[in-house]
Amino acid sequence: MSDDDDIQYIKRQRTLHYGSLEESERKRQNAAASGAATTTTGTPASSGAGTTTTGTGGQLEDIDSDEDYEESTKKASNSKQAAAPPPTAATLANNIDDDYFDLDMEMERDKVALLEEFERKKRARQINVSTDDTEIKSNLRQLNEPICYFGEGPAERRRRLKELLAGLGENAINKKQYEEEERKQQQREQDQATWYHEGPDTLRIARLWLADYSLPRAKDRLVRAREALEVPSATRAGRMVEMQKKLQSLAPLCSQVGDTRPVSSAAFSEDSTLLLTSSWSGLCKLWSVPDCELKQTLRGHASYVGGVALRPGVKADEENVVAMASGGHDGAVKLWGFNNEESIADITGHMPHRVSKVAFHPSGRFLATACYDSSWRLWDLEQKTEVLHQEGHAKPVHCLSYHSDGSVLVTGGLDAFGRVWDLRTGRCIMFLEGHLGAVFGVDFSPNGFHIATGSQDNTCKIWDLRRRQPVYTIPAHTNLISDVKYQQECGSFLVTCSYDSTTKIWSNKTWQPLKTLQGHDNKVISVDIAPNSQYIATTSFDRTFKLWSPDS
């Protein structure tokens, strides 16, 4: 047995001090100092209490006895006690600290917190939570909580979800879902909002010129419309019957092998004597009408060409003047002249995105291009610059067409929507929503307020620009509609072509089928109507283009 076993350890009591110990210690030291001063002034020193003498040998000796020392110590202590004044009420009040601990309030707080905890656990037990662990994780994620803690099992995770719902409320998940939907809806509205920014001076100049050009043409169009209303109904009916007979007698006038690859597009000249075609081989060819003799071959594209256009107001004998335009799959747009196989100018602003269609403004000054970067662009040939780069479609823009007045342009995209743009202000004045598939063809009627769109959903829709809504849907084909065209003279009929290898003609007002043109061995890609309404040209995957004309 060691000596450590006999040692008894006594736990030291913990002393709890309230208030400042520094103030109490200062008061105690001041009281002790005042007592010591009183003792010194009130007690005289004794001459015989303690004397020292020098003995032989020079040593000091203490001659006081122990009794004398004890007696002197008692006298000193008694004198100190006599000198110290008794404590007064003011002194006792100063020694009391004002700080106190409100035990009842703290106990009440603890009690309230404990009751709230019991209530929360009771609510947690009453909340119904799915036992599917996947659903529990999804709910935790919606509450912005970790879906799993380290070492946590499905039961603990379910219990944690119930405790969270007990604190946040049973409908916390529904609130989170509602807030998330609201946030997504606001984001969608922001994404679809139309925004504008300041354009260059070239755009301002172009828009002022377009306004000056289009307003007189619109006035003339309205005058012609009023004159047409004054024509007797019998005369109008007779003209309609005659036109229908002519359309029903349409037959192939010429079938020409256009290239070694599919012929992708065709466009008539303003005088209906020339036809420009493009091919997937990258070549563009100019043919005479109606004998379909090759006049000119345009070489320059490195990939297949999607769209071509002839510039109005340019005669065939003019040289070194931009007369034709073509857009390629590689984003290159080339401007051509008559009697020259090389391009006059190249537009490279679209690369590397595909340019599907090109179209000249009725004035011939501007060129519009539809690009697969979800935008279309307007080029000013006089200022030799791009004046407008317009976004708005969610997917590539495939087709476009000008209003006969030159004030408005319509575009169709792979997002199944069409948009009508005012070139004078830059605003989207109409949103064409209704197709279930990509829009591959658009065209304006000469009357100025009807628009035709052909879509991947096999239908052709007629839209009224005045009422800003569709007025008729033509279930036109059994496959996607690749192109649509109105008669340019008065809009008496509409032509659609499709991947079902047929081209159909429809009356303008009743939208009844008048004629089906069959003759291509493969999909029909594009169609165009001559300005004099005597010819219809179609191009196809069978590498041919055909001219259709009424029998004489």
C-alpha positions in Angstrom: 0.0 0.0 0.0 1.5 3.3 -1.1 1.6 6.6 0.8 -0.7 8.2 -1.9 -3.6 6.1 -0.6 -3.6 8.0 2.7 -3.9 11.3 1.0 -7.4 12.6 0.9 -8.3 15.0 -1.9 -10.7 17.7 -1.1 -12.6 19.3 -3.9 -12.2 23.1 -3.8 -15.5 24.9 -3.7 -16.2 27.2 -6.6 -16.8 30.8 -5.6 -19.3 32.8 -7.7 -18.5 36.5 -7.7 -21.1 39.0 -8.8 -20.0 42.4 -9.9 -16.4 43.7 -10.2 -13.8 42.3 -7.8 -11.5 45.2 -8.6 -13.8 47.8 -7.0 -14.2 45.7 -3.8 -10.4 45.2 -3.5 -9.8 49.0 -3.9 -12.3 49.7 -1.1 -10.6 47.2 1.2 -7.1 48.6 0.6 -8.3 52.2 1.2 -9.9 51.1 4.5 -6.6 49.3 5.6 -4.5 52.4 4.7 -6.8 54.7 6.8 -6.6 52.4 9.8 -2.8 52.2 9.7 -2.5 56.1 9.6 -4.7 56.3 12.7 -2.6 53.9 14.6 0.6 55.8 13.9 -0.7 59.1 15.1 -2.6 57.9 18.2 -0.1 55.4 19.9 3.3 56.8 21.3 6.4 54.8 21.2 7.7 53.2 24.5 11.3 54.1 25.3 12.0 51.0 27.3 10.2 48.5 25.2 13.1 47.5 23.1 16.6 48.8 23.4 19.8 47.6 22.0 23.3 47.8 23.5 26.6 47.1 22.3 28.4 44.5 24.3 32.0 43.4 24.3 33.3 42.2 21.0 31.1 44.6 19.0 28.1 42.1 18.8 24.4 43.2 18.9 22.2 41.4 21.3 18.3 41.3 21.7 17.5 41.9 25.4 13.6 41.6 24.9 12.0 38.4 26.2 9.3 36.4 24.5 6.6 37.6 27.0 7.5 41.2 26.2 7.2 40.5 22.5 3.7 38.9 22.8 2.6 41.8 25.0 3.6 44.4 22.5 1.9 42.5 19.6 -1.4 42.4 21.6 -1.2 46.1 22.3 -0.6 46.9 18.6 -3.5 44.8 17.5 -5.8 46.3 20.1 -4.8 49.8 19.1 -5.6 49.0 15.4 -9.0 47.7 16.4 -9.7 50.8 18.5 -8.5 53.1 15.7 -10.7 51.4 13.0 -14.2 53.1 12.8 -17.3 50.9 12.7 -18.9 50.4 9.2 -21.7 52.8 8.4 -24.9 52.2 6.3 -23.4 54.2 3.3 -20.3 51.9 3.3 -22.4 48.8 3.3 -24.5 50.2 0.5 -21.5 50.9 -1.6 -20.3 47.3 -1.2 -23.5 45.9 -2.6 -23.4 45.3 -6.5 -26.5 46.2 -8.6 -26.0 43.2 -11.0 -28.3 40.3 -10.3 -29.3 37.1 -12.1 -33.0 36.8 -12.9 -33.5 33.1 -12.3 -37.3 33.1 -12.9 -37.0 34.6 -16.4 -34.3 32.2 -17.5 -36.4 29.2 -16.2 -39.4 30.6 -18.1 -37.4 30.8 -21.3 -36.1 27.3 -21.0 -39.6 26.1 -20.3 -41.0 27.8 -23.5 -38.2 26.4 -25.6 -38.8 22.9 -24.2 -42.5 23.2 -25.0 -41.8 24.4 -28.5 -39.5 21.4 -29.1 -42.2 19.0 -27.9 -44.7 20.7 -30.2 -42.4 20.5 -33.1 -41.7 16.8 -32.5 -45.5 16.2 -32.2 -46.1 17.9 -35.6 -43.2 15.9 -37.1 -44.9 12.7 -36.0 -48.2 13.7 -37.6 -46.7 14.7 -41.0 -47.1 12.1 -43.7 -44.0 11.6 -45.7 -43.4 9.2 -48.6 -41.3 6.1 -47.8 -39.7 6.2 -51.3 -36.1 7.2 -50.7 -35.9 8.7 -54.2 -38.8 11.0 -53.6 -37.5 12.0 -50.2 -34.2 13.0 -51.8 -36.1 15.0 -54.4 -38.0 16.8 -51.7 -34.8 17.6 -49.8 -33.3 19.0 -53.0 -36.3 21.2 -53.5 -35.8 22.5 -50.0 -32.2 23.3 -50.8 -31.1 20.8 -48.2 -28.4 18.1 -48.5 -29.9 14.9 -49.9 -27.7 12.7 -47.8 -25.4 13.1 -44.7 -22.4 10.9 -44.0 -23.7 7.6 -42.5 -27.3 8.6 -42.9 -29.7 5.8 -44.0 -33.2 6.1 -45.5 -34.9 6.1 -42.1 -32.8 8.9 -40.7 -33.2 10.8 -44.0 -37.0 10.4 -43.8 -36.9 11.6 -40.1 -34.8 14.6 -41.1 -37.3 15.6 -43.8 -40.2 15.3 -41.3 -38.4 17.6 -38.9 -37.7 20.1 -41.6 -41.3 20.1 -42.7 -42.4 20.5 -39.0 -40.3 23.7 -38.8 -41.0 25.1 -42.2 -44.6 23.9 -42.6 -46.2 21.0 -44.5 -46.7 23.0 -47.7 -43.0 24.2 -47.8 -42.3 21.9 -50.8 -45.3 23.3 -52.7 -44.2 26.8 -51.9 -40.7 26.0 -53.2 -42.1 24.5 -56.4 -44.3 27.6 -56.9 -41.4 30.0 -56.3 -39.3 28.0 -58.8 -42.0 28.1 -61.4 -42.4 31.8 -60.9 -38.7 32.3 -61.3 -38.6 30.2 -64.5 -41.7 32.1 -65.9 -40.0 35.4 -65.2 -36.8 34.1 -66.9 -38.8 33.0 -70.0 -40.5 36.4 -70.2 -37.1 38.1 -70.0 -35.7 35.8 -72.7 -38.7 36.6 -75.0 -38.7 40.3 -74.3 -37.8 42.5 -77.3 -35.0 44.8 -76.8 -33.5 47.6 -78.9 -30.2 49.3 -79.2 -28.9 52.3 -81.0 -28.0 51.6 -84.6 -25.4 53.2 -86.9 -26.0 56.1 -89.1 -26.1 53.8 -92.1 -29.2 52.2 -90.7 -30.9 55.5 -90.1 -30.2 56.5 -93.7 -31.6 53.2 -95.0 -34.8 53.4 -92.9 -35.5 57.0 -94.1 -35.0 55.9 -97.6 -37.3 52.9 -97.2 -40.0 55.1 -95.7 -39.8 57.5 -98.7 -39.8 54.5 -101.1 -42.7 52.5 -99.6 -45.3 55.1 -98.7 -46.0 56.1 -102.4 -46.1 52.5 -103.4 -48.6 51.7 -100.6 -50.7 54.6 -101.8 -50.7 53.3 -105.4 -51.6 49.8 -104.1 -54.7 51.1 -102.2 -55.8 53.1 -105.3 -55.6 49.9 -107.4 -57.6 48.0 -104.7 -60.3 50.6 -104.8 -60.4 50.4 -108.6 -60.7 46.6 -108.4 -63.8 47.0 -106.2 -65.5 49.1 -108.8 -65.2 46.3 -111.4 -68.6 44.5 -111.8 -68.9 41.2 -110.0 -69.8 39.4 -113.3 -66.6 40.6 -114.9 -64.5 39.4 -111.9 -66.3 36.0 -112.0 -65.5 35.7 -115.7 -61.9 36.5 -115.2 -61.7 33.9 -112.4 -63.2 31.2 -114.5 -60.9 31.9 -117.4 -57.9 31.8 -115.0 -59.0 28.5 -113.6 -59.3 27.0 -117.0 -55.8 28.2 -117.9 -54.4 26.7 -114.7 -56.1 23.4 -115.2 -54.5 23.1 -118.6 -51.0 23.4 -117.2 -48.5 20.9 -118.6 -44.7 20.4 -118.6 -43.3 22.8 -121.2 -39.6 21.8 -120.6 -37.7 19.4 -118.4 -34.0 20.1 -118.2 -31.2 18.3 -116.3 -29.9 21.2 -114.2 -26.8 19.6 -112.7 -25.2 16.4 -111.4 -26.5 17.1 -107.9 -30.0 18.1 -106.7 -31.2 21.5 -108.0 -32.0 23.5 -104.9 -33.6 26.7 -106.0 -34.9 28.7 -109.0 -35.8 32.3 -109.6 -37.3 34.2 -112.6 -36.0 37.5 -113.9 -38.2 40.6 -113.8 -39.1 40.3 -117.5 -39.7 36.5 -117.3 -37.1 35.7 -120.0 -34.3 34.3 -117.7 -34.3 31.6 -115.0 -31.5 31.3 -112.5 -31.0 27.9 -110.8 -28.6 26.7 -108.0 -27.3 23.2 -107.2 -25.7 21.2 -104.5 -22.6 21.0 -106.7 -21.9 24.7 -105.9 -22.7 25.8 -109.4 -25.3 28.4 -110.4 -26.7 28.5 -113.9 -28.6 31.0 -116.0 -31.1 29.6 -118.5 -33.2 31.2 -121.2 -37.0 31.0 -121.0 -38.9 29.1 -122.5 -36.4 27.1 -124.5 -34.2 26.4 -121.4 -30.8 27.0 -123.1 -27.8 27.5 -120.8 -26.7 31.1 -121.0 -24.1 31.4 -118.2 -22.5 29.3 -115.5 -21.5 30.9 -112.2 -18.5 29.3 -110.5 -17.2 30.2 -107.1 -19.0 28.4 -104.3 -17.1 25.8 -102.5 -20.2 24.0 -101.1 -23.8 23.6 -102.2 -25.9 26.6 -102.8 -29.2 27.0 -101.1 -30.9 30.1 -102.5 -30.6 32.5 -105.5 -32.2 35.7 -106.5 -32.2 38.1 -109.5 -32.0 41.8 -108.9 -35.0 43.8 -110.3 -34.3 46.7 -112.6 -31.1 45.3 -114.1 -31.1 44.5 -117.9 -29.3 41.5 -119.4 -26.9 43.7 -121.4 -25.6 45.6 -118.4 -22.1 44.6 -117.3 -20.2 45.0 -114.1 -23.5 45.6 -112.3 -24.8 43.4 -109.5 -27.6 41.4 -111.1 -27.7 38.1 -109.2 -27.0 36.8 -105.7 -26.5 33.4 -104.2 -26.0 32.0 -100.7 -24.0 28.9 -99.8 -23.9 26.3 -97.1 -20.5 27.6 -95.9 -21.9 31.1 -95.2 -20.6 32.8 -98.4 -22.9 35.1 -100.3 -21.7 36.0 -103.8 -22.9 38.8 -106.0 -22.8 38.2 -109.8 -23.1 40.2 -113.0 -24.3 39.2 -116.4 -21.7 37.9 -118.9 -19.2 37.2 -116.1 -18.6 33.8 -114.6 -16.7 35.2 -111.6 -18.4 37.0 -108.7 -18.3 40.8 -108.5 -18.2 40.9 -104.7 -18.4 38.5 -101.8 -20.2 38.9 -98.5 -18.5 36.9 -95.8 -20.3 38.2 -92.6 -22.3 34.9 -92.1 -19.4 32.4 -91.9 -19.4 29.7 -90.8 -23.2 29.5 -90.6 -25.3 28.4 -93.6 -27.2 31.0 -95.7 -30.4 29.3 -96.8 -32.2 32.0 -98.8 -31.5 35.4 -100.3 -33.9 38.0 -101.6 -33.6 41.4 -103.3 -35.7 44.4 -102.2 -38.3 45.5 -104.8 -36.2 48.6 -105.3 -33.0 46.5 -105.9 -31.0 48.5 -103.4 -31.1 46.0 -100.5 -30.3 42.4 -100.1 -31.8 40.2 -97.3 -30.2 37.0 -96.2 -31.6 34.2 -94.0 -28.9 32.7 -91.9 -28.6 29.6 -89.7 -27.2 31.6 -86.8 -30.9 32.3 -85.9 -30.8 35.8 -87.5 -31.4 37.5 -90.8 -29.4 40.5 -92.2 -30.1 43.4 -94.5 -27.3 44.7 -96.8 -27.3 48.0 -98.5 -25.7 47.7 -101.9 -25.3 51.4 -102.3 -23.6 52.0 -99.0 -21.8 48.7 -99.4 -22.4 47.7 -95.8 -24.6 45.7 -93.5 -27.2 48.0 -92.1 -29.2 45.5 -90.0 -28.4 42.3 -88.2 -31.8 41.2 -86.8 -32.2 38.5 -84.2 -35.5 37.1 -82.8 -35.8 33.5 -83.8 -34.9 30.7 -81.4 -33.6 28.5 -84.2 -32.1 29.0 -87.6 -34.0 31.3 -90.0 -34.7 29.4 -93.2 -36.8 31.6 -95.5 -37.9 35.3 -96.0 -40.0 37.4 -98.3 -40.6 41.1 -99.0 -43.9 42.9 -99.0 -44.7 44.3 -102.4 -44.4 47.9 -101.1 -40.9 47.2 -99.7 -41.8 48.3 -96.2 -42.2 44.9 -94.5 -40.4 41.6 -94.5 -41.6 38.2 -93.2 -39.2 35.5 -92.0 -39.8 31.8 -91.2 -37.5 29.6 -89.0 -36.9 26.1 -87.8 -38.5 27.1 -84.5 -41.9 26.7 -86.2 -42.6 30.4 -85.9 -42.8 33.3 -88.3 -42.2 37.0 -87.7 -43.2 40.1 -89.6 -40.7 42.9 -89.4 -41.2 46.6 -90.2 -38.1 47.7 -92.0 -38.7 51.3 -91.3 -38.8 51.0 -87.5 -37.1 47.6 -86.9 -40.1 46.4 -84.8 -41.7 42.9 -85.0 -45.3 43.8 -85.9 -46.7 40.3 -86.0 -45.8 36.9 -84.6 -46.9 33.9 -86.6 -47.6 31.1 -84.1 -49.5 28.0 -85.1 -47.4 25.6 -87.0 -46.3 22.3 -85.4 -43.0 22.0 -87.4 -40.3 24.1 -89.0 -41.4 26.8 -91.5 -39.7 26.2 -94.9 -41.5 28.7 -97.1 -43.1 32.2 -96.7 -44.5 34.6 -99.2 -46.5 37.9 -99.2 -49.7 38.2 -101.3 -49.8 41.2 -103.7 -52.9 42.5 -101.9 -50.5 43.4 -99.1 -52.2 41.8 -96.1 -52.2 38.0 -96.7 -49.2 35.9 -95.9 -48.7 32.2 -96.8 -46.4 29.9 -94.8 -45.5 26.3 -95.6 -44.3 24.0 -92.8 -43.0 20.6 -91.9 -46.4 19.7 -90.5 -47.6 19.3 -94.1 -49.9 22.3 -93.9 -50.0 25.7 -95.5 -51.5 28.5 -93.3 -52.9 31.8 -94.6 -52.4 34.8 -92.2 -54.2 38.2 -92.2 -51.8 41.0 -91.4 -54.7 43.3 -90.5 -56.3 41.0 -88.0 -53.0 39.5 -86.9 -54.2 35.9 -86.9 -54.5 32.9 -89.2 -57.6 32.9 -91.4 -57.2 29.4 -93.0 -55.2 26.2 -92.8 -54.8 24.2 -96.0 -54.0 20.5 -95.4 -52.0 20.6 -98.6 -49.6 17.6 -98.8 -48.7 14.3 -97.4 -45.1 15.4 -96.7 -43.4 18.6 -95.6 -44.0 21.7 -97.7 -40.7 23.0 -98.9 -41.8 26.3 -100.6 -44.8 28.5 -101.3 -45.4 31.3 -103.8 -48.2 33.7 -104.7 -49.0 34.8 -108.2 -47.1 38.1 -108.5 -49.6 39.9 -110.7 -52.8 40.0 -108.6 -52.4 37.0 -106.2 -55.2 35.0 -107.8 -53.7 31.7 -106.9 -51.1 30.1 -104.6 -48.6 27.4 -105.4 -47.1 24.9 -102.9 -44.4 22.3 -103.5 -43.6 19.3 -101.2 -41.4 16.4 -100.5 -44.2 14.2 -101.7 -42.9 14.9 -105.2 -45.9 17.1 -106.2 -46.7 20.7 -106.7 -50.3 22.0 -106.1 -52.1 25.1 -107.1 -54.8 26.6 -104.9 -57.4 29.3 -105.5 -56.9 32.5 -103.5 -60.3 33.1 -101.8 -61.8 29.6 -101.4 -58.4 27.8 -101.1 -59.7 24.9 -103.2 -57.2 22.8 -105.1 -57.1 23.8 -108.8 -54.3 21.6 -110.2 -51.7 19.1 -109.1 -48.4 19.1 -111.1 -46.9 15.7 -111.1 -43.7 14.8 -113.0 -40.7 14.8 -110.7 -39.3 11.5 -109.6 -38.1 12.8 -106.3 -38.8 15.5 -103.7 -39.6 19.0 -105.0 -37.4 21.5 -103.3 -38.5 24.9 -104.6 -41.0 26.7 -106.9 -41.3 30.1 -108.5 -43.9 31.8 -110.7 -42.9 34.1 -113.6 -43.9 37.7 -113.2 -46.1 37.5 -116.3 -47.9 34.4 -114.8 -47.1 32.3 -117.9 -44.7 29.9 -116.4 -44.1 28.0 -113.2 -40.6 26.5 -112.4 -40.0 23.7 -110.1 -36.7 22.1 -108.9 -36.2 18.7 -107.4 -33.9 16.1 -105.9 -34.0 14.3 -109.3 -31.4 16.9 -110.5 -33.9 18.4 -113.0 -36.0 21.6 -113.1 -39.3 21.8 -115.0 -41.2 24.6 -116.7 -44.9 24.4 -116.6 -47.1 26.4 -118.9 -50.8 26.3 -120.0 -51.5 24.5 -123.3 -52.0 27.0 -126.1 
